[in-house]
Amino acid sequence: MWEKIKNNFDSGIERIKWFSSLLSERVKIEFSVIRLISDRDKKEKDRAEKMRLIGERVFEMREQQDKNALRDNIVASSISEIEKLDSEIEEIKKKVSEISKVE
């Protein structure tokens, strides 16, 4: 009888260990996803700021009809930074998608 109780107790302990390790791994995954989403949000804010900067610069140049807005240094550098941010945002979205898949 004691042997049966001991076996049941050991089996229960093993299940608790398994569940706690599963929960621990899931929490790690969730924190990774949260961190990536936070990074993505920061990059999207930077992107929005660059878009605003381009709009302001083009508005400032509205009276200079001989000036091409796309050749302006501020606009060109902002566009290249936006393209870089877009690729980084897409990369983060892919990572979040891969990490958050349930195994």
Secondary structure, 3 states (H helix, E strand, C coil): CHHHHHHHHHHHHHHHHHHHHHHHHHHHHHHHHHHHHHHHHHHHHHHHHHHHHHHHHHHHHHHCCCCCHHHCHHHHHHHHHHHHHHHHHHHHHHHHHHHCCCC
